Amino acid sequence: MHSLRRKVLASVALAIALGAAATGALSSGRQARADGTDLADQNARCATRLAIALLGDAPPAALLASQAPQASVDAMVKDPAFRDRFASFVNAQFNGGPSTDPLQDTVYFTARSVLANDKPWKDLFVGAYDVVASADKKSLDVVASPGGLGYFRTKPWMLRYAGNEEAGIRISAAYHMIQNTTGFEVPATVAKPGEDRTAVGRQASGCANCHYSQWFALDKAASVLSRKKVDGAGLVTFDATPIQAVALLGKTLTSDADLVRALVDSEYFDFAQCRLVFQFLYGRTENQCEAPLFDQCVDALRKTGRIQSAVAVVAKDAGYCQ
């Protein structure tokens, strides 16, 4: 009995000693979580994740030593490095990556300009902008243009997605307008030998659903875009005279501007842009358990109009640094 008592007392003494040691460690500035993780290490990992995700670089010493690195997120999304990184990401998502010629990357330069000037994110798609080559021909300057429509009316973008439809109907451009704004995707199909791919053929049962029946009806959307024209020398121009009014998205559309504004005003727009935010920060779309956070992202985007606010909401969530 006495031997057992001595063992118990010894265990208690050891526990007290360990507790004192732990208290000393905490009082010296090192804190531990309930799961044993050192808070300083956790904060350093959080700082590193934020810096790499938002700025594409290692964290500066001040952020690395911060006891609350997520408190710096609002400042980080105003950093020029964030603008460049997010604009590059958006360009990759919408265009599949940078072009070999930077003068073709209108999405990147327009997105960077929208961020730098703290404009509403919708301006990327509907803003009165155009692009002109810089003096050194190595970049594009975004300039005000009364006839602009985000990057959708910039010549490099129009040429890139002019498509090859035989009557010049810009189905490819219409699809990318819908996809970039709403996130909707339709996989391309390969024509079979002898298959009619004209406007008449696209009204057949196998094609009509995507081209004429659904809310995203591609031929209907393309009917309000100018048509591609190619002259004998191969010069591509765009003719607006064949434009026809169409009922789509619950509205009567008479121009590409009507189409894009209807898309960015739709319920799909904020959802798609917040999905873009999750892909930027997590490298994936949102999980079902993240629905409340996703809703906060949508709310922030609707309230401020700025994509920076949406990014900040997700990056400041406690789960991001766990």
C-alpha contacts under 8 A as a table, 3 or more apart, distances in Angstrom:
res1	aa1	res2	aa2	distance
1	M	4	L	5.14
1	M	5	R	6.20
2	H	5	R	4.98
2	H	6	R	6.18
3	S	6	R	5.15
3	S	7	K	6.36
4	L	7	K	5.09
4	L	8	V	6.27
5	R	8	V	5.11
5	R	9	L	6.12
6	R	9	L	5.09
6	R	10	A	5.99
7	K	10	A	5.01
7	K	11	S	6.17
8	V	11	S	5.08
8	V	12	V	6.21
9	L	12	V	5.04
9	L	13	A	6.09
10	A	13	A	5.03
10	A	14	L	6.13
11	S	14	L	5.04
11	S	15	A	6.17
12	V	15	A	5.06
12	V	16	I	6.18
13	A	16	I	5.08
13	A	17	A	6.16
14	L	17	A	5.03
14	L	18	L	6.14
15	A	18	L	5.08
15	A	19	G	6.02
16	I	19	G	4.98
16	I	20	A	6.12
17	A	20	A	5.07
17	A	21	A	6.19
18	L	21	A	4.98
18	L	22	A	6.11
19	G	22	A	5.01
19	G	23	T	6.05
20	A	23	T	4.95
20	A	24	G	6.10
21	A	24	G	5.03
21	A	25	A	6.22
22	A	25	A	5.00
22	A	26	L	6.20
23	T	26	L	5.08
23	T	27	S	6.05
24	G	27	S	5.06
24	G	28	S	6.22
25	A	28	S	5.16
25	A	29	G	6.89
25	A	30	R	5.75
25	A	31	Q	7.38
26	L	29	G	5.41
26	L	30	R	4.78
26	L	31	Q	4.99
26	L	32	A	7.48
27	S	30	R	7.05
30	R	38	D	7.19
30	R	39	L	7.20
30	R	40	A	6.71
31	Q	38	D	5.97
31	Q	39	L	5.45
31	Q	40	A	7.05
32	A	35	D	7.88
32	A	36	G	5.66
32	A	37	T	5.64
32	A	38	D	4.56
32	A	39	L	5.53
33	R	36	G	5.17
33	R	37	T	5.29
33	R	38	D	6.35
33	R	39	L	6.48
34	A	37	T	7.39
37	T	41	D	7.59
37	T	42	Q	7.08
38	D	41	D	5.37
38	D	42	Q	6.26
39	L	42	Q	4.83
39	L	43	N	5.98
40	A	43	N	5.13
40	A	44	A	6.17
40	A	65	A	7.80
40	A	67	Q	7.14
41	D	44	A	5.03
41	D	45	R	6.20
42	Q	45	R	5.13
42	Q	46	C	6.18
43	N	46	C	4.94
43	N	47	A	6.06
43	N	64	L	7.32
43	N	65	A	7.69
43	N	66	S	7.00
43	N	67	Q	6.21
43	N	68	A	6.92
43	N	69	P	6.56
44	A	47	A	5.05
44	A	48	T	6.15
44	A	64	L	5.09
44	A	65	A	6.71
44	A	66	S	7.71
45	R	48	T	5.07
45	R	49	R	6.17
45	R	321	C	7.68
46	C	49	R	5.13
46	C	50	L	6.15
46	C	69	P	6.71
46	C	70	Q	7.68
46	C	321	C	5.09
46	C	322	Q	7.89
47	A	50	L	5.21
47	A	51	A	6.06
47	A	59	P	6.21
47	A	63	L	5.98
47	A	64	L	5.46
47	A	66	S	7.86
47	A	69	P	5.40
47	A	70	Q	7.48
48	T	51	A	5.22
48	T	52	I	6.11
48	T	58	A	6.23
48	T	59	P	5.42
48	T	64	L	7.03
49	R	52	I	5.34
49	R	53	A	5.96
49	R	321	C	7.54
50	L	53	A	5.18
50	L	54	L	5.77
50	L	55	L	7.69
50	L	59	P	7.91
50	L	70	Q	7.70
50	L	73	V	7.74
50	L	315	A	7.47
51	A	54	L	5.42
51	A	55	L	5.18
51	A	56	G	6.32
51	A	57	D	5.79
51	A	58	A	5.87
51	A	59	P	5.07
52	I	55	L	5.52
52	I	56	G	4.24
52	I	57	D	4.87
52	I	58	A	5.98
52	I	59	P	7.36
53	A	56	G	5.76
53	A	280	F	7.75
53	A	281	L	6.13
54	L	76	M	6.92
54	L	77	V	6.99
54	L	81	A	7.80
54	L	82	F	5.42
54	L	85	R	7.19
54	L	86	F	7.78
54	L	281	L	7.79
55	L	76	M	7.34
55	L	79	D	7.72
55	L	81	A	5.14
55	L	82	F	4.86
55	L	85	R	6.60
56	G	81	A	7.37
56	G	82	F	7.71
56	G	85	R	6.82
59	P	63	L	6.00
59	P	64	L	5.88
60	P	63	L	5.47
60	P	64	L	6.18
61	A	64	L	4.98
61	A	65	A	6.14
62	A	65	A	5.25
62	A	66	S	6.10
63	L	66	S	5.01
63	L	69	P	5.94
63	L	72	S	7.77
64	L	69	P	7.49
66	S	69	P	5.39
68	A	71	A	5.66
68	A	72	S	7.84
69	P	72	S	5.67
69	P	73	V	7.59
70	Q	73	V	5.36
70	Q	315	A	7.35
70	Q	316	K	5.38
71	A	74	D	7.17
71	A	316	K	7.44
72	S	75	A	5.47
72	S	76	M	6.20
73	V	76	M	4.88
73	V	77	V	6.30
73	V	312	A	6.08
73	V	315	A	7.02
73	V	316	K	6.70
74	D	77	V	5.57
74	D	78	K	6.94
74	D	309	S	7.99
74	D	312	A	6.20
75	A	78	K	5.36
75	A	79	D	6.71
76	M	79	D	5.16
76	M	82	F	6.86
77	V	82	F	5.67
77	V	83	R	7.40
77	V	308	Q	5.91
77	V	311	V	7.81
77	V	312	A	7.14
78	K	82	F	6.91
78	K	83	R	7.43
78	K	116	A	7.96
78	K	308	Q	7.77
79	D	82	F	5.33
79	D	83	R	6.68
80	P	83	R	5.04
80	P	84	D	6.30
80	P	116	A	7.35
81	A	84	D	5.21
81	A	85	R	6.12
82	F	85	R	5.01
82	F	86	F	5.89
83	R	86	F	5.36
83	R	87	A	5.89
83	R	112	R	5.56
83	R	115	L	5.97
83	R	116	A	6.76
84	D	87	A	5.24
84	D	88	S	6.03
84	D	112	R	6.17
85	R	88	S	5.15
85	R	89	F	6.21
86	F	89	F	4.96
86	F	90	V	6.17
86	F	112	R	7.89
86	F	280	F	7.62
87	A	90	V	5.13
87	A	91	N	6.12
87	A	107	V	7.69
87	A	108	Y	5.08
87	A	109	F	7.38
87	A	111	A	5.25
87	A	112	R	5.29
88	S	91	N	5.07
88	S	92	A	6.18
88	S	97	G	7.96
88	S	98	P	7.70
88	S	108	Y	5.72
89	F	92	A	5.07
89	F	93	Q	6.21
89	F	280	F	7.06
90	V	93	Q	5.02
90	V	94	F	6.08
90	V	107	V	7.52
90	V	108	Y	7.04
90	V	111	A	7.71
91	N	94	F	5.24
91	N	95	N	5.52
91	N	96	G	7.12
91	N	97	G	6.12
91	N	98	P	6.80
91	N	105	D	7.42
91	N	107	V	5.46
91	N	108	Y	5.11
92	A	95	N	5.28
92	A	96	G	4.54
92	A	97	G	3.75
92	A	98	P	6.40
93	Q	96	G	5.60
93	Q	97	G	7.04
94	F	97	G	7.89
94	F	107	V	7.83
94	F	176	H	7.86
94	F	180	N	6.09
95	N	98	P	7.31
95	N	107	V	7.99
98	P	102	P	7.27
98	P	105	D	6.49
99	S	102	P	5.92
99	S	104	Q	6.26
99	S	105	D	6.24
101	D	104	Q	5.78
101	D	105	D	7.57
102	P	105	D	5.31
102	P	138	K	6.48
102	P	139	S	5.87
102	P	140	L	7.65
103	L	106	T	7.15
103	L	133	A	6.67
103	L	137	K	7.43
103	L	138	K	6.82
103	L	139	S	5.68
103	L	140	L	5.90
103	L	156	P	7.66
104	Q	156	P	5.36
104	Q	157	W	7.11
105	D	108	Y	5.53
105	D	109	F	6.61
105	D	156	P	7.75
105	D	157	W	7.94
106	T	109	F	5.30
106	T	110	T	5.89
106	T	131	V	7.12
106	T	140	L	7.31
106	T	151	Y	6.17
106	T	154	T	7.28
106	T	156	P	6.97
106	T	157	W	6.62
107	V	110	T	5.29
107	V	111	A	5.92
107	V	151	Y	6.17
108	Y	111	A	5.26
108	Y	112	R	6.10
109	F	112	R	5.14
109	F	113	S	6.14
109	F	140	L	6.37
109	F	141	D	7.31
109	F	142	V	6.92
110	T	113	S	5.08
110	T	114	V	6.18
110	T	124	L	6.36
110	T	131	V	7.92
110	T	142	V	6.23
110	T	150	G	7.39
110	T	151	Y	6.58
111	A	114	V	5.11
111	A	115	L	6.28
111	A	124	L	5.90
112	R	115	L	5.18
112	R	116	A	6.00
113	S	116	A	5.01
113	S	117	N	6.04
113	S	142	V	6.78
114	V	117	N	5.41
114	V	118	D	6.02
114	V	119	K	5.09
114	V	120	P	7.24
114	V	121	W	6.89
114	V	123	D	6.90
114	V	124	L	6.45
115	L	118	D	5.04
115	L	119	K	6.35
115	L	121	W	7.85
115	L	308	Q	7.86
116	A	119	K	7.87
118	D	306	R	7.34
119	K	123	D	6.67
119	K	306	R	6.94
120	P	123	D	5.58
120	P	124	L	7.92
120	P	304	T	7.77
120	P	305	G	4.84
120	P	306	R	5.00
120	P	307	I	7.61
121	W	124	L	5.74
121	W	125	F	7.93
121	W	305	G	6.03
121	W	306	R	5.28
121	W	307	I	5.75
122	K	125	F	5.54
122	K	126	V	6.14
122	K	127	G	7.24
122	K	264	V	6.78
122	K	305	G	7.40
123	D	126	V	4.87
123	D	127	G	4.00
123	D	128	A	7.72
123	D	150	G	5.99
124	L	127	G	6.03
124	L	150	G	4.83
124	L	151	Y	6.71
125	F	149	L	6.22
125	F	150	G	4.06
125	F	151	Y	6.27
125	F	152	F	6.88
125	F	181	T	7.60
125	F	260	V	7.14
125	F	264	V	7.90
126	V	148	G	7.61
126	V	149	L	4.56
126	V	150	G	4.49
126	V	151	Y	7.99
126	V	257	A	7.29
126	V	260	V	6.84
126	V	261	R	6.69
127	G	148	G	6.54
127	G	149	L	5.37
127	G	150	G	4.53
128	A	144	A	5.91
128	A	145	S	5.13
128	A	146	P	5.40
128	A	147	G	6.22
128	A	148	G	4.07
128	A	149	L	5.41
128	A	150	G	6.19
129	Y	142	V	6.48
129	Y	143	V	5.57
129	Y	144	A	4.64
129	Y	145	S	4.76
129	Y	146	P	7.31
129	Y	147	G	7.59
129	Y	148	G	4.56
129	Y	149	L	6.32
129	Y	150	G	5.67
129	Y	151	Y	7.15
130	D	142	V	5.81
130	D	143	V	5.42
130	D	144	A	6.30
130	D	145	S	5.67
130	D	148	G	5.69
130	D	149	L	7.89
130	D	150	G	7.44
130	D	151	Y	6.95
130	D	153	R	7.42
130	D	154	T	5.70
131	V	140	L	5.89
131	V	141	D	5.46
131	V	142	V	4.56
131	V	143	V	5.92
131	V	154	T	6.44
132	V	140	L	5.47
132	V	141	D	5.30
132	V	142	V	6.64
132	V	143	V	7.37
133	A	136	D	7.87
133	A	137	K	5.48
133	A	138	K	7.43
133	A	139	S	6.06
133	A	140	L	4.59
133	A	141	D	6.09
134	S	137	K	5.05
134	S	138	K	6.51
134	S	139	S	5.50
134	S	140	L	5.37
134	S	141	D	5.76
135	A	138	K	7.91
136	D	139	S	7.53
137	K	140	L	7.65
144	A	148	G	7.65
145	S	148	G	5.11
148	G	151	Y	7.65
148	G	152	F	7.97
148	G	153	R	6.07
148	G	154	T	7.57
149	L	152	F	5.61
149	L	153	R	5.56
149	L	154	T	7.99
149	L	257	A	6.68
150	G	153	R	6.99
150	G	154	T	7.94
151	Y	154	T	5.30
151	Y	157	W	6.92
152	F	157	W	6.36
152	F	158	M	6.74
152	F	177	M	7.52
153	R	157	W	7.11
153	R	158	M	6.33
154	T	157	W	5.55
154	T	158	M	6.25
155	K	158	M	5.05
155	K	159	L	6.07
156	P	159	L	5.26
156	P	160	R	6.07
157	W	160	R	5.01
157	W	161	Y	6.31
158	M	161	Y	5.44
158	M	162	A	5.66
158	M	173	A	7.20
159	L	162	A	5.04
159	L	236	V	7.66
160	R	163	G	7.78
161	Y	170	R	7.64
161	Y	172	S	5.61
161	Y	173	A	5.05
161	Y	176	H	7.90
162	A	168	G	7.94
162	A	170	R	5.68
162	A	172	S	6.54
162	A	173	A	6.18
162	A	228	K	6.41
163	G	168	G	7.68
163	G	169	I	7.95
163	G	170	R	5.95
163	G	171	I	6.85
163	G	172	S	5.39
163	G	173	A	7.27
164	N	168	G	6.93
164	N	170	R	7.98
165	E	168	G	5.28
165	E	169	I	5.79
165	E	170	R	6.99
165	E	171	I	7.43
165	E	198	T	7.55
166	E	169	I	7.49
166	E	198	T	7.20
167	A	198	T	7.89
167	A	227	R	7.92
167	A	228	K	7.91
168	G	227	R	5.03
168	G	228	K	4.40
168	G	229	K	6.25
169	I	219	D	7.94
169	I	222	A	6.37
169	I	223	S	7.22
169	I	225	L	7.86
169	I	226	S	7.80
169	I	227	R	5.33
169	I	228	K	6.66
170	R	173	A	5.35
170	R	174	A	6.34
170	R	222	A	5.60
170	R	225	L	6.86
170	R	226	S	7.51
170	R	227	R	6.18
170	R	228	K	6.82
171	I	174	A	5.06
171	I	175	Y	6.09
171	I	218	L	6.12
171	I	219	D	6.33
171	I	221	A	7.85
171	I	222	A	5.39
172	S	175	Y	5.12
172	S	176	H	6.29
173	A	176	H	5.20
173	A	177	M	6.18
173	A	222	A	7.50
174	A	177	M	5.15
174	A	178	I	6.34
174	A	218	L	6.37
174	A	221	A	5.83
174	A	222	A	5.17
174	A	225	L	7.67
175	Y	178	I	5.18
175	Y	179	Q	6.03
175	Y	218	L	6.35
176	H	179	Q	4.87
176	H	180	N	5.75
177	M	180	N	5.45
177	M	181	T	6.30
177	M	260	V	6.92
178	I	181	T	5.50
178	I	182	T	5.83
178	I	183	G	7.24
178	I	184	F	6.64
178	I	216	F	7.25
178	I	260	V	7.82
178	I	263	L	6.95
179	Q	182	T	5.39
179	Q	183	G	4.61
179	Q	184	F	4.76
179	Q	185	E	5.92
180	N	183	G	5.74
180	N	184	F	7.86
181	T	260	V	7.97
181	T	263	L	6.43
181	T	264	V	6.21
181	T	268	Y	7.88
181	T	269	F	5.64
181	T	272	A	6.97
181	T	273	Q	7.57
182	T	263	L	6.93
182	T	264	V	7.59
182	T	268	Y	5.07
182	T	269	F	4.76
182	T	270	D	7.92
182	T	271	F	7.52
182	T	272	A	5.16
182	T	273	Q	7.62
183	G	268	Y	7.75
183	G	269	F	7.77
183	G	272	A	5.07
183	G	273	Q	7.82
191	A	195	E	6.24
191	A	197	R	7.44
192	K	195	E	5.30
195	E	201	G	7.78
196	D	200	V	7.64
196	D	201	G	4.71
196	D	202	R	7.40
197	R	200	V	7.63
197	R	201	G	5.22
197	R	202	R	5.97
198	T	201	G	5.06
198	T	202	R	6.17
199	A	202	R	5.14
199	A	203	Q	6.69
199	A	219	D	7.92
200	V	203	Q	5.42
200	V	204	A	7.41
201	G	204	A	5.56
201	G	207	C	7.82
202	R	206	G	7.87
202	R	207	C	5.07
202	R	208	A	5.75
202	R	211	H	6.68
203	Q	207	C	6.10
203	Q	208	A	4.57
203	Q	211	H	7.35
203	Q	212	Y	7.15
204	A	207	C	5.61
204	A	208	A	5.60
205	S	208	A	5.42
205	S	209	N	7.17
206	G	209	N	7.17
207	C	210	C	6.03
207	C	211	H	6.20
208	A	211	H	4.95
208	A	212	Y	5.10
208	A	213	S	6.21
209	N	212	Y	5.80
209	N	213	S	4.74
209	N	214	Q	5.91
209	N	217	A	7.48
210	C	213	S	6.24
210	C	214	Q	5.84
210	C	216	F	7.11
210	C	217	A	5.40
210	C	218	L	6.40
211	H	214	Q	7.41
211	H	216	F	7.81
211	H	217	A	4.52
211	H	218	L	4.51
211	H	219	D	4.98
211	H	220	K	7.04
212	Y	217	A	4.59
212	Y	218	L	6.62
212	Y	219	D	6.09
212	Y	220	K	6.18
213	S	216	F	7.99
213	S	217	A	5.73
214	Q	217	A	5.03
215	W	248	L	6.58
215	W	249	L	5.98
216	F	221	A	7.24
216	F	248	L	7.80
216	F	249	L	7.75
217	A	220	K	5.40
217	A	221	A	6.17
217	A	248	L	7.87
218	L	221	A	5.09
218	L	222	A	6.04
219	D	222	A	4.97
219	D	223	S	6.09
220	K	223	S	5.15
220	K	224	V	7.43
220	K	246	V	6.44
220	K	247	A	7.98
220	K	248	L	7.35
221	A	224	V	6.07
221	A	225	L	7.50
221	A	246	V	7.83
221	A	248	L	7.49
221	A	259	L	7.00
222	A	225	L	5.24
223	S	226	S	7.88
223	S	242	P	7.97
223	S	243	I	5.78
223	S	244	Q	5.75
223	S	245	A	7.46
223	S	246	V	7.36
224	V	243	I	4.94
224	V	244	Q	5.71
224	V	245	A	6.47
224	V	246	V	7.35
224	V	253	L	7.04
224	V	254	T	5.74
224	V	255	S	4.73
224	V	256	D	5.54
224	V	259	L	7.55
225	L	240	A	6.97
225	L	243	I	6.19
225	L	255	S	6.31
225	L	256	D	5.28
226	S	238	F	5.69
226	S	239	D	5.11
226	S	240	A	4.12
226	S	241	T	7.20
226	S	242	P	7.02
226	S	243	I	6.30
227	R	238	F	5.26
227	R	239	D	5.06
227	R	240	A	6.31
227	R	242	P	7.12
228	K	236	V	6.74
228	K	237	T	5.96
228	K	238	F	4.70
228	K	239	D	6.49
229	K	236	V	5.59
229	K	237	T	5.15
229	K	238	F	5.71
229	K	239	D	6.82
230	V	233	A	7.81
230	V	234	G	5.51
230	V	235	L	5.42
230	V	236	V	4.58
230	V	237	T	6.42
231	D	234	G	5.28
231	D	235	L	5.45
231	D	236	V	6.81
232	G	235	L	7.40
239	D	242	P	7.20
240	A	243	I	5.83
243	I	254	T	7.31
243	I	255	S	7.24
244	Q	254	T	6.44
245	A	252	T	6.67
245	A	253	L	5.48
245	A	254	T	4.40
245	A	255	S	7.53
246	V	252	T	5.60
246	V	253	L	5.31
246	V	254	T	6.65
247	A	250	G	6.71
247	A	251	K	5.56
247	A	252	T	4.43
247	A	253	L	6.11
248	L	251	K	5.47
248	L	252	T	6.34
248	L	253	L	6.83
249	L	262	A	6.84
249	L	263	L	7.80
251	K	262	A	7.69
253	L	256	D	8.00
253	L	258	D	5.34
253	L	259	L	6.12
254	T	258	D	6.30
254	T	259	L	7.89
255	S	258	D	5.16
255	S	259	L	6.45
256	D	259	L	4.99
256	D	260	V	6.21
257	A	260	V	5.25
257	A	261	R	6.00
258	D	261	R	5.30
258	D	262	A	6.05
259	L	262	A	5.21
259	L	263	L	6.32
260	V	263	L	4.98
260	V	264	V	6.26
261	R	264	V	5.22
261	R	265	D	6.00
262	A	265	D	5.14
262	A	266	S	6.11
263	L	266	S	5.17
263	L	268	Y	7.57
263	L	269	F	6.69
264	V	268	Y	7.75
264	V	269	F	5.21
264	V	270	D	7.93
265	D	269	F	6.85
266	S	269	F	5.80
267	E	270	D	6.62
267	E	271	F	7.14
268	Y	271	F	5.36
268	Y	272	A	6.08
269	F	272	A	5.23
269	F	273	Q	6.25
270	D	273	Q	5.19
270	D	274	C	6.17
270	D	298	V	5.83
270	D	301	L	6.98
270	D	302	R	7.27
271	F	274	C	5.35
271	F	275	R	6.18
271	F	298	V	6.54
272	A	275	R	5.01
272	A	276	L	6.26
273	Q	276	L	4.87
273	Q	277	V	6.41
273	Q	307	I	7.90
274	C	277	V	4.79
274	C	278	F	6.39
274	C	294	F	7.01
274	C	297	C	6.13
274	C	298	V	6.21
274	C	310	A	6.90
275	R	278	F	5.16
275	R	279	Q	6.28
275	R	285	T	5.83
275	R	286	E	6.74
276	L	279	Q	5.06
276	L	280	F	6.15
276	L	285	T	7.65
277	V	280	F	5.04
277	V	281	L	6.23
277	V	310	A	7.17
277	V	311	V	5.85
277	V	314	V	7.96
278	F	281	L	5.19
278	F	282	Y	5.49
278	F	283	G	6.90
278	F	284	R	6.28
278	F	285	T	5.56
278	F	286	E	6.08
278	F	314	V	7.64
279	Q	282	Y	5.35
279	Q	283	G	4.38
279	Q	284	R	4.48
279	Q	285	T	5.36
279	Q	286	E	7.88
280	F	283	G	5.68
280	F	284	R	7.71
281	L	311	V	7.92
281	L	315	A	7.36
282	Y	285	T	7.56
286	E	290	E	6.23
286	E	291	A	7.51
286	E	294	F	7.25
287	N	290	E	5.28
287	N	291	A	7.14
288	Q	291	A	5.57
289	C	292	P	7.66
290	E	293	L	5.34
290	E	294	F	6.10
291	A	294	F	4.92
291	A	295	D	6.12
292	P	295	D	5.11
292	P	296	Q	6.40
293	L	296	Q	4.97
293	L	297	C	6.32
293	L	314	V	6.87
293	L	317	D	7.81
294	F	297	C	5.00
294	F	298	V	6.37
294	F	314	V	7.84
295	D	298	V	5.06
295	D	299	D	6.11
296	Q	299	D	4.98
296	Q	300	A	6.09
296	Q	310	A	7.98
296	Q	313	V	7.03
297	C	300	A	5.18
297	C	301	L	6.27
297	C	309	S	7.87
297	C	310	A	4.79
297	C	311	V	7.40
297	C	313	V	6.01
297	C	314	V	6.62
298	V	301	L	5.17
298	V	302	R	6.16
298	V	310	A	6.98
299	D	302	R	5.14
299	D	303	K	5.98
300	A	303	K	5.10
300	A	304	T	6.05
300	A	305	G	7.59
300	A	309	S	5.92
300	A	310	A	5.43
300	A	313	V	7.37
301	L	304	T	5.53
301	L	305	G	4.93
301	L	306	R	5.75
301	L	307	I	6.05
301	L	309	S	6.39
301	L	310	A	5.36
302	R	305	G	5.37
304	T	309	S	7.00
306	R	309	S	5.62
306	R	310	A	7.05
307	I	310	A	5.04
307	I	311	V	6.25
308	Q	311	V	5.12
308	Q	312	A	6.10
309	S	312	A	5.04
309	S	313	V	6.24
310	A	313	V	5.31
310	A	314	V	6.70
311	V	314	V	5.48
311	V	315	A	6.12
312	A	315	A	5.02
312	A	316	K	5.85
313	V	316	K	5.40
313	V	317	D	6.40
314	V	317	D	5.34
314	V	320	Y	7.27
315	A	320	Y	6.02
316	K	320	Y	7.02
317	D	320	Y	5.65
317	D	321	C	7.81
318	A	321	C	6.03
318	A	322	Q	6.81
319	G	322	Q	5.19
